[in-house]
Amino acid sequence: MIFLIISLIRTSLFQHPWVQLPQIIKSIRPDQKDKGYYLVKEVNGMIKIFYYNEEGKETLIRETDIAFSLLSVADQTLFRKGVIRHTPEELDELLQDFES
């Protein structure tokens, strides 16, 4: 099962070379391996939220109002790599820290 998940993630990430596979795999909690997750990342200067379902299919959820250019260098690096959240509550917590 884990091989299937890694294969699906790897396939969907080939479209996004700026997201590093080892980072993504480390971020997926063992109790969430059979579930989807949210990926918050910078794309063309905008912070976007994607949802990856159990099969690795990517869906754009929305573009945020976060001003990428005004973020600290550390936060820019974080969003370039991508930030994974497993639940809507975790996603809301992350976004509250950055959205005005």
Steps between C-alpha positions, in 0.01 A plus 500: 500500500778744587668427166176593323474827693862590426448417133191718483669787678807469281283502186310813603820677607669458165275786392650712780879458512536767770332269753751254639372143533695411819359811670145401405539138611647603837208737553228239455412363841462122534136538606430703183663278236166377364347848499539814295694807604530870429811652347553875534767626262625792297419492130601795281522736797166398651425269790255233388328218685476159336327188620643158417249218537581141600589422138740794470272710279573870541219755525553874536289609797572873486751778469568684824540870572844439649751746352789267418740786426445642851578174680832446673767309310443201730126499433555541126728196507238308698224573249724433201556148636135460595330460836281196565199506727281196557173650618297812427568611859877474454468687172301779666763534775775540242309753295402707804869556567553653156175647368392845609 
